[in-house]
């Protein structure tokens, strides 16, 4: 299975013509793999949209997009600094800039500081309540790289981190939390656990050899069942969030497209993980479908 995996760093497109050092920084921040910042950005839109503010505050949505790109990059840089020795032992990640020697650890820390400065610029665009919520994620972000060493469910911790934007987006519009926001957060956490379990299928052999833990290893031969359960919980959580905003059965119909998409992911997922990367990447579309559902419901709730 390992030999068929797509390498973690690919020198294609614009990256192929960049100077070596700039290319290393771009790869370090995963700018060659935009799916990561899309998956960080969508929860922000979920919160803005369900709160009914994404149209009026389209400028805030753009700021959050910039923040998602910068902070996803910062998270990747930090994760690679912590995991550089482990990455060197995994075939898919051995070519990353730090384990391969393309860039020094010191340069990585400097780059990380710059990305965080961009994040700070985005932070000051938010109302103060949302700023406090956003800063509250820092502990979760800092602890994430260590979770794969101490728990079989680092994907759950990633869910707490990658779903945080739903809280920030909601509070940025409303100034406070409520049941809808917490249901939205819970459903999004389950979505992240599901798709990141699919992603982790690629590394099962190497992870087992070097002692890295993951939900893909924990679930063993029941990965499809496990992912299906998390996706069902996703739709339940999102459905409860919608119901909390607009308690009408027809409002739940907005979730049918994304529910169908997630169901197709599960039914077509191969047990050997040979199509895991494509299924993981398809969650960009799942995020878009969910965002449209929350946009429709959130806009309708304003009338």
PASEBA-1860 file (N, C-alpha, C; in nm, 3 decimals):
! residues 303
1> XXXXXXXX> 0.082/-0.120/0.000/0.000/0.000/0.000/0.086/0.126/0.000 ~ 0.194/0.126/0.074/0.276/0.246/0.088/0.332/0.294/-0.044 ~ 0.369/0.205/-0.129/0.431/0.243/-0.256/0.337/0.317/-0.348 ~ 0.207/0.305/-0.326/0.110/0.371/-0.411/0.067/0.507/-0.359 ~ 0.122/0.550/-0.249/0.079/0.675/-0.189/0.135/0.795/-0.264 ~ 0.057/0.903/-0.261/0.104/1.029/-0.316/0.199/1.091/-0.215 ~ 0.319/1.132/-0.254/0.412/1.191/-0.158/0.354/1.318/-0.097 ~ 0.396/1.349/0.025/0.341/1.463/0.096/0.381/1.595/0.033
9> XXXXXXXX> 0.498/1.602/-0.029/0.546/1.725/-0.091/0.570/1.701/-0.240 ~ 0.502/1.780/-0.322/0.515/1.765/-0.466/0.563/1.897/-0.527 ~ 0.667/1.891/-0.609/0.722/2.012/-0.668/0.659/2.034/-0.805 ~ 0.535/2.080/-0.807/0.464/2.098/-0.932/0.414/2.241/-0.944 ~ 0.369/2.279/-1.065/0.311/2.411/-1.086/0.408/2.522/-1.053 ~ 0.357/2.625/-0.985/0.439/2.741/-0.949/0.554/2.702/-0.859 ~ 0.534/2.603/-0.774/0.640/2.561/-0.683/0.766/2.517/-0.757 ~ 0.747/2.460/-0.873/0.860/2.407/-0.949/0.956/2.516/-0.996
17> XXXXXXXX> 0.908/2.641/-1.007/0.993/2.749/-1.058/1.039/2.844/-0.948 ~ 0.995/2.823/-0.826/1.038/2.908/-0.716/1.183/2.877/-0.679 ~ 1.256/2.978/-0.629/1.389/2.950/-0.574/1.379/2.846/-0.463 ~ 1.486/2.774/-0.441/1.484/2.661/-0.349/1.434/2.699/-0.210 ~ 1.484/2.809/-0.154/1.446/2.847/-0.019/1.298/2.886/-0.010 ~ 1.250/2.962/-0.109/1.109/2.999/-0.110/1.021/2.877/-0.129 ~ 1.067/2.784/-0.211/0.992/2.661/-0.232/0.982/2.582/-0.101 ~ 1.091/2.580/-0.027/1.091/2.508/0.101/0.991/2.568/0.198
25> XXXXXXXX> 0.983/2.702/0.202/0.888/2.767/0.290/0.745/2.739/0.247 ~ 0.720/2.743/0.116/0.586/2.714/0.065/0.544/2.572/0.098 ~ 0.636/2.479/0.084/0.606/2.339/0.117/0.586/2.321/0.266 ~ 0.664/2.394/0.344/0.653/2.384/0.490/0.514/2.426/0.537 ~ 0.458/2.529/0.472/0.325/2.579/0.506/0.215/2.506/0.429 ~ 0.253/2.404/0.350/0.159/2.325/0.269/0.080/2.412/0.171 ~ 0.143/2.516/0.117/0.074/2.599/0.019/0.048/2.522/-0.110 ~ 0.119/2.410/-0.127/0.094/2.324/-0.244/-0.028/2.237/-0.223
33> XXXXXXXX> -0.085/2.237/-0.104/-0.200/2.152/-0.072/-0.310/2.237/-0.009 ~ -0.386/2.309/-0.091/-0.485/2.403/-0.039/-0.603/2.339/0.033 ~ -0.619/2.208/0.019/-0.734/2.144/0.085/-0.732/2.170/0.235 ~ -0.614/2.181/0.295/-0.604/2.203/0.438/-0.664/2.334/0.482 ~ -0.634/2.443/0.410/-0.692/2.569/0.453/-0.839/2.581/0.417 ~ -0.883/2.509/0.314/-1.027/2.505/0.288/-1.100/2.440/0.405 ~ -1.044/2.332/0.456/-1.108/2.261/0.566/-1.104/2.340/0.697 ~ -1.007/2.429/0.710/-1.004/2.519/0.826/-1.098/2.638/0.807
41> XXXXXXXX> -1.116/2.679/0.683/-1.198/2.795/0.650/-1.347/2.765/0.658 ~ -1.389/2.647/0.612/-1.533/2.618/0.607/-1.602/2.631/0.742 ~ -1.546/2.580/0.852/-1.615/2.600/0.980/-1.637/2.747/1.016 ~ -1.544/2.834/0.977/-1.564/2.978/1.000/-1.690/3.025/0.928 ~ -1.705/2.981/0.804/-1.822/3.018/0.725/-1.948/2.954/0.783 ~ -1.935/2.831/0.835/-2.051/2.768/0.899/-2.107/2.861/1.007 ~ -2.018/2.912/1.093/-2.062/2.998/1.202/-2.120/3.130/1.152 ~ -2.050/3.193/1.058/-2.100/3.319/1.002/-2.235/3.299/0.935
49> XXXXXXXX> -2.247/3.191/0.857/-2.368/3.169/0.778/-2.488/3.135/0.864 ~ -2.472/3.041/0.957/-2.585/3.001/1.040/-2.631/3.115/1.130 ~ -2.538/3.202/1.168/-2.575/3.319/1.248/-2.640/3.428/1.163 ~ -2.646/3.406/1.032/-2.713/3.500/0.943/-2.632/3.622/0.906 ~ -2.499/3.613/0.916/-2.420/3.733/0.892/-2.320/3.725/0.779 ~ -2.317/3.613/0.704/-2.212/3.598/0.604/-2.229/3.694/0.486 ~ -2.353/3.730/0.452/-2.374/3.823/0.339/-2.338/3.964/0.381 ~ -2.390/4.007/0.495/-2.362/4.142/0.542/-2.215/4.162/0.576
57> XXXXXXXX> -2.152/4.058/0.629/-2.012/4.069/0.669/-1.923/3.988/0.576 ~ -1.943/4.007/0.445/-1.860/3.936/0.347/-1.713/3.973/0.364 ~ -1.687/4.096/0.412/-1.549/4.137/0.436/-1.484/4.051/0.543 ~ -1.563/4.017/0.646/-1.512/3.933/0.753/-1.483/3.792/0.702 ~ -1.566/3.746/0.609/-1.542/3.614/0.549/-1.408/3.613/0.475 ~ -1.375/3.721/0.408/-1.246/3.729/0.337/-1.130/3.735/0.435 ~ -1.147/3.808/0.543/-1.043/3.811/0.646/-1.020/3.672/0.704 ~ -1.130/3.601/0.726/-1.118/3.466/0.780/-1.052/3.371/0.681
65> XXXXXXXX> -1.072/3.395/0.553/-1.003/3.315/0.452/-0.853/3.337/0.461 ~ -0.812/3.463/0.472/-0.670/3.493/0.489/-0.618/3.428/0.617 ~ -0.696/3.438/0.723/-0.655/3.378/0.850/-0.642/3.227/0.840 ~ -0.733/3.164/0.766/-0.727/3.018/0.751/-0.601/2.976/0.677 ~ -0.565/3.049/0.572/-0.443/3.017/0.497/-0.320/3.033/0.587 ~ -0.314/3.147/0.657/-0.197/3.176/0.740/-0.186/3.081/0.859 ~ -0.298/3.060/0.929/-0.291/2.980/1.051/-0.283/2.830/1.021 ~ -0.339/2.788/0.909/-0.316/2.648/0.870/-0.169/2.629/0.840
73> XXXXXXXX> -0.108/2.727/0.770/0.035/2.720/0.744/0.116/2.721/0.871 ~ 0.077/2.808/0.966/0.148/2.814/1.094/0.137/2.682/1.169 ~ 0.018/2.622/1.166/0.000/2.494/1.232/0.086/2.385/1.172 ~ 0.097/2.386/1.040/0.181/2.286/0.972/0.328/2.305/1.006 ~ 0.372/2.432/1.009/0.512/2.459/1.044/0.542/2.412/1.185 ~ 0.454/2.448/1.278/0.472/2.406/1.418/0.471/2.254/1.431 ~ 0.375/2.191/1.365/0.365/2.045/1.369/0.492/1.980/1.314 ~ 0.545/2.035/1.205/0.666/1.977/1.144/0.789/1.998/1.230
81> XXXXXXXX> 0.795/2.109/1.301/0.908/2.131/1.393/0.906/2.024/1.502 ~ 0.790/1.999/1.558/0.777/1.901/1.665/0.798/1.759/1.614 ~ 0.748/1.732/1.493/0.745/1.594/1.440/0.858/1.562/1.342 ~ 0.958/1.647/1.332/1.057/1.629/1.226/1.128/1.493/1.234 ~ 1.151/1.442/1.353/1.218/1.312/1.365/1.125/1.198/1.324 ~ 0.998/1.208/1.363/0.902/1.106/1.323/0.876/1.111/1.173 ~ 0.867/1.233/1.117/0.842/1.246/0.973/0.952/1.181/0.891 ~ 1.073/1.185/0.941/1.185/1.125/0.868/1.172/0.975/0.857
89> XXXXXXXX> 1.089/0.913/0.941/1.074/0.768/0.942/0.952/0.721/0.863 ~ 0.871/0.815/0.813/0.750/0.780/0.739/0.771/0.815/0.592 ~ 0.750/0.720/0.504/0.784/0.740/0.362/0.709/0.858/0.300 ~ 0.582/0.880/0.338/0.505/0.988/0.277/0.554/1.125/0.320 ~ 0.613/1.136/0.440/0.652/1.266/0.493/0.803/1.289/0.498 ~ 0.881/1.192/0.455/1.027/1.203/0.466/1.084/1.316/0.381 ~ 1.011/1.357/0.277/1.061/1.463/0.189/1.015/1.602/0.231 ~ 0.948/1.612/0.344/0.911/1.744/0.393/1.036/1.827/0.418
97> XXXXXXXX> 1.026/1.961/0.411/1.145/2.047/0.418/1.234/2.025/0.540 ~ 1.177/2.003/0.658/1.260/1.986/0.777/1.331/1.851/0.783 ~ 1.261/1.739/0.770/1.334/1.611/0.775/1.430/1.590/0.659 ~ 1.401/1.654/0.545/1.488/1.637/0.429/1.607/1.733/0.431 ~ 1.606/1.831/0.522/1.716/1.925/0.533/1.707/2.045/0.440 ~ 1.594/2.063/0.372/1.579/2.177/0.282/1.580/2.310/0.357 ~ 1.540/2.306/0.484/1.532/2.429/0.562/1.570/2.397/0.706 ~ 1.626/2.496/0.775/1.671/2.474/0.913/1.555/2.494/1.011
105> XXXXXXXX> 1.571/2.441/1.129/1.469/2.458/1.233/1.456/2.605/1.270 ~ 1.569/2.674/1.276/1.565/2.816/1.311/1.485/2.895/1.208 ~ 1.506/2.868/1.081/1.432/2.937/0.975/1.284/2.905/0.985 ~ 1.253/2.783/1.023/1.113/2.744/1.039/1.046/2.825/1.150 ~ 1.116/2.845/1.261/1.060/2.924/1.370/1.037/3.069/1.327 ~ 1.129/3.125/1.251/1.113/3.263/1.202/0.991/3.272/1.110 ~ 0.976/3.175/1.022/0.863/3.172/0.930/0.732/3.158/1.008 ~ 0.734/3.074/1.110/0.616/3.056/1.194/0.574/3.188/1.259
113> XXXXXXXX> 0.670/3.265/1.304/0.641/3.395/1.365/0.574/3.488/1.265 ~ 0.622/3.487/1.142/0.563/3.571/1.038/0.419/3.532/1.008 ~ 0.392/3.403/1.001/0.256/3.357/0.976/0.163/3.395/1.091 ~ 0.213/3.386/1.213/0.133/3.424/1.329/0.103/3.574/1.329 ~ 0.195/3.653/1.274/0.171/3.797/1.264/0.053/3.826/1.171 ~ 0.043/3.748/1.064/-0.072/3.762/0.974/-0.200/3.723/1.048 ~ -0.192/3.616/1.127/-0.306/3.576/1.207/-0.350/3.684/1.304 ~ -0.253/3.755/1.362/-0.284/3.864/1.454/-0.355/3.977/1.381
121> XXXXXXXX> -0.314/4.004/1.258/-0.379/4.107/1.177/-0.527/4.072/1.155 ~ -0.554/3.945/1.130/-0.692/3.901/1.112/-0.768/3.910/1.244 ~ -0.702/3.874/1.353/-0.766/3.874/1.484/-0.823/4.010/1.520 ~ -0.750/4.116/1.490/-0.795/4.249/1.531/-0.912/4.300/1.447 ~ -0.950/4.226/1.343/-1.068/4.263/1.265/-1.197/4.216/1.333 ~ -1.186/4.129/1.434/-1.302/4.070/1.500/-1.348/4.156/1.617 ~ -1.475/4.143/1.654/-1.521/4.205/1.777/-1.451/4.139/1.894 ~ -1.447/4.210/2.007/-1.363/4.163/2.117/-1.406/4.027/2.171
129> XXXXXXXX> -1.537/3.996/2.168/-1.583/3.867/2.217/-1.526/3.754/2.131 ~ -1.526/3.776/1.999/-1.473/3.675/1.908/-1.321/3.664/1.920 ~ -1.255/3.775/1.952/-1.111/3.771/1.973/-1.077/3.678/2.089 ~ -1.154/3.688/2.197/-1.129/3.603/2.314/-1.149/3.456/2.277 ~ -1.255/3.428/2.203/-1.281/3.291/2.160/-1.166/3.239/2.074 ~ -1.121/3.321/1.980/-1.013/3.279/1.890/-0.885/3.248/1.966 ~ -0.849/3.334/2.060/-0.727/3.313/2.138/-0.739/3.186/2.223 ~ -0.863/3.151/2.260/-0.884/3.032/2.341/-0.843/2.902/2.275
137> XXXXXXXX> -0.822/2.904/2.145/-0.782/2.782/2.075/-0.633/2.754/2.084 ~ -0.555/2.846/2.135/-0.410/2.834/2.130/-0.358/2.710/2.204 ~ -0.417/2.677/2.318/-0.373/2.558/2.390/-0.398/2.432/2.308 ~ -0.514/2.424/2.247/-0.547/2.307/2.165/-0.449/2.293/2.049 ~ -0.417/2.404/1.985/-0.324/2.403/1.873/-0.185/2.359/1.919 ~ -0.139/2.414/2.030/-0.005/2.382/2.080/0.008/2.236/2.121 ~ -0.100/2.178/2.172/-0.094/2.040/2.222/-0.113/1.936/2.113 ~ -0.170/1.975/2.000/-0.207/1.875/1.898/-0.093/1.784/1.853
145> XXXXXXXX> 0.028/1.836/1.821/0.132/1.746/1.771/0.169/1.632/1.866 ~ 0.140/1.649/1.994/0.177/1.547/2.092/0.069/1.441/2.110 ~ -0.049/1.466/2.057/-0.161/1.375/2.079/-0.139/1.238/2.017 ~ -0.072/1.233/1.902/-0.049/1.104/1.836/0.046/1.015/1.915 ~ 0.111/1.073/2.015/0.202/0.997/2.099/0.133/0.939/2.224 ~ 0.017/0.997/2.260/-0.043/0.959/2.387/-0.186/0.905/2.374 ~ -0.248/0.916/2.257/-0.384/0.868/2.241/-0.403/0.808/2.102 ~ -0.495/0.712/2.094/-0.530/0.653/1.965/-0.622/0.745/1.885
153> XXXXXXXX> -0.663/0.855/1.945/-0.760/0.943/1.879/-0.708/1.086/1.863 ~ -0.591/1.104/1.801/-0.547/1.241/1.773/-0.641/1.313/1.678 ~ -0.716/1.235/1.599/-0.813/1.294/1.507/-0.922/1.371/1.583 ~ -0.956/1.323/1.703/-1.055/1.394/1.784/-1.000/1.528/1.829 ~ -0.874/1.531/1.868/-0.811/1.658/1.907/-0.804/1.753/1.788 ~ -0.771/1.697/1.670/-0.771/1.781/1.551/-0.910/1.837/1.524 ~ -1.012/1.757/1.554/-1.148/1.805/1.538/-1.177/1.925/1.626 ~ -1.129/1.922/1.749/-1.146/2.037/1.838/-1.080/2.161/1.781
161> XXXXXXXX> -0.962/2.143/1.718/-0.885/2.254/1.662/-0.948/2.306/1.533 ~ -0.971/2.218/1.438/-1.016/2.260/1.305/-1.161/2.308/1.305 ~ -1.237/2.273/1.408/-1.377/2.317/1.415/-1.392/2.449/1.489 ~ -1.285/2.498/1.549/-1.293/2.616/1.634/-1.345/2.739/1.560 ~ -1.320/2.743/1.431/-1.367/2.857/1.351/-1.517/2.873/1.354 ~ -1.592/2.763/1.376/-1.737/2.773/1.386/-1.778/2.858/1.506 ~ -1.705/2.843/1.617/-1.731/2.923/1.736/-1.696/3.070/1.709 ~ -1.581/3.091/1.647/-1.536/3.228/1.619/-1.633/3.297/1.523
169> XXXXXXXX> -1.672/3.227/1.417/-1.763/3.286/1.320/-1.897/3.322/1.381 ~ -1.950/3.234/1.463/-2.079/3.261/1.527/-2.070/3.381/1.620 ~ -1.971/3.382/1.707/-1.958/3.491/1.804/-1.923/3.623/1.734 ~ -1.854/3.616/1.622/-1.821/3.737/1.547/-1.947/3.810/1.500 ~ -2.056/3.735/1.482/-2.182/3.795/1.439/-2.273/3.825/1.557 ~ -2.287/3.730/1.649/-2.385/3.743/1.756/-2.329/3.802/1.886 ~ -2.199/3.788/1.907/-2.138/3.837/2.030/-2.152/3.743/2.149 ~ -2.218/3.631/2.130/-2.237/3.535/2.239/-2.268/3.397/2.183
177> XXXXXXXX> -2.253/3.295/2.268/-2.282/3.160/2.227/-2.421/3.117/2.267 ~ -2.472/3.012/2.202/-2.598/2.952/2.241/-2.599/2.806/2.197 ~ -2.712/2.740/2.211/-2.720/2.598/2.179/-2.687/2.570/2.033 ~ -2.732/2.654/1.944/-2.705/2.633/1.801/-2.555/2.630/1.774 ~ -2.482/2.721/1.836/-2.338/2.728/1.816/-2.270/2.601/1.865 ~ -2.311/2.553/1.982/-2.247/2.434/2.037/-2.282/2.309/1.958 ~ -2.402/2.298/1.909/-2.438/2.186/1.822/-2.358/2.192/1.691 ~ -2.343/2.312/1.638/-2.265/2.329/1.515/-2.121/2.285/1.537
185> XXXXXXXX> -2.063/2.323/1.649/-1.926/2.285/1.682/-1.913/2.134/1.697 ~ -2.008/2.073/1.769/-2.004/1.929/1.791/-2.015/1.852/1.658 ~ -2.106/1.894/1.573/-2.120/1.827/1.444/-1.997/1.840/1.358 ~ -1.935/1.957/1.362/-1.816/1.981/1.282/-1.698/1.899/1.334 ~ -1.688/1.883/1.465/-1.583/1.798/1.522/-1.595/1.657/1.466 ~ -1.716/1.603/1.464/-1.736/1.468/1.413/-1.700/1.458/1.265 ~ -1.730/1.563/1.189/-1.692/1.566/1.047/-1.541/1.557/1.033 ~ -1.468/1.636/1.112/-1.322/1.636/1.105/-1.266/1.498/1.142
193> XXXXXXXX> -1.319/1.437/1.247/-1.271/1.304/1.287/-1.292/1.205/1.173 ~ -1.407/1.214/1.107/-1.436/1.123/0.997/-1.339/1.140/0.881 ~ -1.321/1.262/0.833/-1.236/1.279/0.716/-1.088/1.262/0.749 ~ -1.047/1.295/0.872/-0.906/1.276/0.905/-0.873/1.129/0.932 ~ -0.972/1.052/0.972/-0.952/0.907/0.980/-0.927/0.850/0.842 ~ -1.001/0.899/0.744/-0.978/0.857/0.605/-0.835/0.894/0.563 ~ -0.794/1.017/0.595/-0.659/1.062/0.560/-0.553/0.974/0.624 ~ -0.575/0.935/0.751/-0.477/0.855/0.825/-0.463/0.714/0.770
201> XXXXXXXX> -0.556/0.669/0.687/-0.545/0.536/0.627/-0.419/0.522/0.544 ~ -0.370/0.632/0.489/-0.252/0.629/0.404/-0.126/0.586/0.478 ~ -0.121/0.614/0.609/0.002/0.597/0.685/-0.002/0.479/0.782 ~ -0.101/0.392/0.771/-0.118/0.290/0.874/0.006/0.202/0.893 ~ 0.068/0.159/0.786/0.184/0.070/0.798/0.301/0.142/0.865 ~ 0.333/0.261/0.816/0.446/0.336/0.872/0.417/0.379/1.015 ~ 0.294/0.423/1.041/0.258/0.466/1.177/0.275/0.352/1.276 ~ 0.234/0.233/1.237/0.247/0.117/1.325/0.393/0.085/1.354
209> XXXXXXXX> 0.479/0.104/1.255/0.621/0.073/1.271/0.691/0.171/1.365 ~ 0.657/0.299/1.355/0.729/0.400/1.433/0.656/0.437/1.562 ~ 0.540/0.378/1.587/0.470/0.400/1.713/0.377/0.519/1.716 ~ 0.335/0.567/1.599/0.238/0.676/1.593/0.097/0.618/1.603 ~ 0.013/0.680/1.684/-0.122/0.630/1.703/-0.221/0.711/1.619 ~ -0.327/0.645/1.574/-0.430/0.712/1.495/-0.560/0.636/1.503 ~ -0.668/0.704/1.471/-0.799/0.639/1.470/-0.806/0.533/1.362 ~ -0.731/0.552/1.253/-0.731/0.452/1.146/-0.673/0.319/1.195
217> XXXXXXXX> -0.570/0.325/1.278/-0.514/0.204/1.336/-0.607/0.147/1.443 ~ -0.665/0.234/1.521/-0.752/0.189/1.630/-0.875/0.117/1.577 ~ -0.931/0.166/1.468/-1.052/0.107/1.412/-1.023/-0.023/1.337 ~ -0.899/-0.041/1.297/-0.861/-0.165/1.229/-0.943/-0.190/1.104 ~ -1.006/-0.307/1.096/-1.084/-0.342/0.977/-1.223/-0.282/0.976 ~ -1.255/-0.199/1.075/-1.389/-0.141/1.085/-1.387/0.009/1.054 ~ -1.294/0.051/0.969/-1.280/0.193/0.940/-1.406/0.250/0.874 ~ -1.460/0.178/0.776/-1.579/0.230/0.709/-1.695/0.246/0.807
225> XXXXXXXX> -1.710/0.150/0.897/-1.816/0.160/0.998/-1.789/0.279/1.090 ~ -1.663/0.295/1.131/-1.628/0.405/1.219/-1.651/0.540/1.154 ~ -1.606/0.555/1.029/-1.626/0.681/0.957/-1.774/0.707/0.939 ~ -1.850/0.602/0.906/-1.995/0.618/0.889/-2.060/0.669/1.018 ~ -2.018/0.615/1.131/-2.074/0.659/1.260/-2.044/0.806/1.285 ~ -1.921/0.848/1.257/-1.886/0.989/1.278/-1.961/1.080/1.183 ~ -1.981/1.036/1.060/-2.056/1.117/0.965/-2.204/1.125/1.003 ~ -2.259/1.017/1.057/-2.397/1.022/1.106/-2.409/1.123/1.221
233> XXXXXXXX> -2.312/1.118/1.312/-2.311/1.214/1.422/-2.293/1.357/1.370 ~ -2.220/1.371/1.261/-2.203/1.503/1.198/-2.338/1.559/1.157 ~ -2.415/1.480/1.084/-2.544/1.527/1.035/-2.641/1.552/1.151 ~ -2.634/1.469/1.255/-2.719/1.491/1.373/-2.683/1.625/1.439 ~ -2.553/1.647/1.458/-2.510/1.773/1.520/-2.549/1.894/1.438 ~ -2.524/1.888/1.308/-2.561/1.999/1.220/-2.712/2.017/1.214 ~ -2.786/1.904/1.214/-2.931/1.913/1.213/-2.985/1.980/1.339 ~ -2.926/1.946/1.454/-2.968/2.009/1.579/-2.934/2.158/1.579
241> XXXXXXXX> -2.822/2.194/1.518/-2.785/2.335/1.509/-2.888/2.411/1.426 ~ -2.926/2.354/1.314/-3.027/2.416/1.229/-3.161/2.424/1.302 ~ -3.198/2.316/1.370/-3.325/2.314/1.442/-3.328/2.419/1.552 ~ -3.213/2.443/1.614/-3.205/2.544/1.720/-3.227/2.685/1.666 ~ -3.192/2.704/1.539/-3.210/2.835/1.476/-3.348/2.848/1.413 ~ -3.390/2.741/1.346/-3.519/2.741/1.274/-3.586/2.605/1.293 ~ -3.667/2.588/1.396/-3.728/2.458/1.427/-3.841/2.421/1.333 ~ -3.805/2.396/1.208/-3.901/2.355/1.107/-3.841/2.240/1.028
249> XXXXXXXX> -3.922/2.138/0.998/-3.871/2.020/0.930/-3.810/2.053/0.794 ~ -3.871/2.147/0.723/-3.820/2.179/0.589/-3.680/2.240/0.594 ~ -3.643/2.299/0.708/-3.509/2.357/0.719/-3.403/2.247/0.716 ~ -3.438/2.130/0.767/-3.342/2.019/0.769/-3.312/1.965/0.630 ~ -3.402/1.992/0.536/-3.381/1.945/0.397/-3.253/2.004/0.340 ~ -3.211/2.118/0.391/-3.089/2.183/0.341/-2.966/2.094/0.357 ~ -2.973/1.999/0.451/-2.858/1.912/0.477/-2.856/1.788/0.387 ~ -2.959/1.767/0.308/-2.965/1.646/0.225/-2.845/1.634/0.130
257> XXXXXXXX> -2.807/1.740/0.057/-2.692/1.725/-0.035/-2.562/1.685/0.035 ~ -2.531/1.747/0.148/-2.406/1.712/0.216/-2.416/1.574/0.279 ~ -2.534/1.537/0.327/-2.551/1.403/0.383/-2.530/1.298/0.274 ~ -2.581/1.323/0.156/-2.562/1.230/0.044/-2.415/1.220/0.007 ~ -2.347/1.334/0.005/-2.205/1.335/-0.029/-2.124/1.253/0.070 ~ -2.150/1.270/0.198/-2.077/1.195/0.300/-2.108/1.046/0.291 ~ -2.232/1.013/0.260/-2.269/0.872/0.244/-2.194/0.809/0.128 ~ -2.179/0.883/0.020/-2.105/0.832/-0.096/-1.958/0.812/-0.064
265> XXXXXXXX> -1.903/0.899/0.019/-1.764/0.880/0.062/-1.747/0.745/0.131 ~ -1.838/0.716/0.223/-1.827/0.593/0.301/-1.845/0.470/0.212 ~ -1.946/0.470/0.128/-1.977/0.351/0.049/-1.871/0.322/-0.056 ~ -1.799/0.424/-0.103/-1.699/0.402/-0.206/-1.556/0.394/-0.152 ~ -1.538/0.409/-0.020/-1.406/0.404/0.041/-1.352/0.261/0.037 ~ -1.230/0.244/-0.013/-1.169/0.112/-0.023/-1.093/0.079/0.105 ~ -1.105/-0.045/0.149/-1.045/-0.087/0.275/-0.894/-0.076/0.276 ~ -0.830/-0.086/0.159/-0.684/-0.079/0.154/-0.632/0.064/0.152
273> XXXXXXXX> -0.721/0.161/0.150/-0.680/0.301/0.152/-0.630/0.355/0.021 ~ -0.648/0.280/-0.088/-0.594/0.323/-0.217/-0.664/0.448/-0.272 ~ -0.785/0.475/-0.229/-0.854/0.597/-0.273/-0.878/0.693/-0.157 ~ -0.804/0.674/-0.048/-0.826/0.756/0.072/-0.796/0.904/0.047 ~ -0.688/0.934/-0.025/-0.652/1.074/-0.046/-0.759/1.148/-0.124 ~ -0.811/1.086/-0.229/-0.916/1.150/-0.307/-1.042/1.173/-0.224 ~ -1.076/1.076/-0.141/-1.194/1.091/-0.056/-1.174/1.201/0.048 ~ -1.054/1.206/0.103/-1.023/1.314/0.198/-1.037/1.450/0.130
281> XXXXXXXX> -0.979/1.464/0.014/-0.984/1.592/-0.058/-1.126/1.631/-0.096 ~ -1.213/1.534/-0.117/-1.351/1.565/-0.158/-1.427/1.638/-0.048 ~ -1.371/1.645/0.071/-1.439/1.716/0.178/-1.438/1.867/0.157 ~ -1.361/1.916/0.062/-1.378/2.055/0.021/-1.519/2.078/-0.030 ~ -1.568/1.981/-0.108/-1.703/1.989/-0.162/-1.806/1.972/-0.050 ~ -1.779/1.876/0.041/-1.869/1.856/0.154/-1.881/1.985/0.235 ~ -1.769/2.054/0.257/-1.772/2.179/0.331/-1.853/2.285/0.260 ~ -1.839/2.291/0.127/-1.918/2.387/0.049/-2.067/2.358/0.060
289> XXXXXXXX> -2.104/2.231/0.048/-2.246/2.194/0.058/-2.302/2.228/0.196 ~ -2.224/2.201/0.299/-2.269/2.235/0.435/-2.282/2.386/0.451 ~ -2.183/2.461/0.398/-2.188/2.607/0.409/-2.312/2.663/0.340 ~ -2.346/2.607/0.224/-2.467/2.652/0.153/-2.592/2.623/0.235 ~ -2.594/2.507/0.300/-2.709/2.472/0.385/-2.724/2.574/0.498 ~ -2.614/2.606/0.565/-2.620/2.701/0.676/-2.651/2.842/0.626 ~ -2.605/2.875/0.505/-2.634/3.006/0.447/-2.784/3.022/0.424 ~ -2.847/2.919/0.365/-2.991/2.924/0.338/-3.071/2.936/0.467
297> XXXXXXX> -3.038/2.852/0.564/-3.111/2.853/0.690/-3.087/2.982/0.767 ~ -2.961/3.025/0.772/-2.929/3.147/0.844/-2.995/3.270/0.785 ~ -2.997/3.275/0.653/-3.061/3.390/0.587/-3.212/3.388/0.610 ~ -3.273/3.270/0.605/-3.417/3.258/0.625/-3.457/3.294/0.767 ~ -3.367/3.265/0.862/-3.400/3.292/1.002/-3.403/3.441/1.034 ~ -3.352/3.522/0.942/-3.353/3.667/0.965/-3.487/3.731/0.934 ~ -3.577/3.654/0.874/-3.708/3.708/0.834/-3.820/3.652/0.919
END
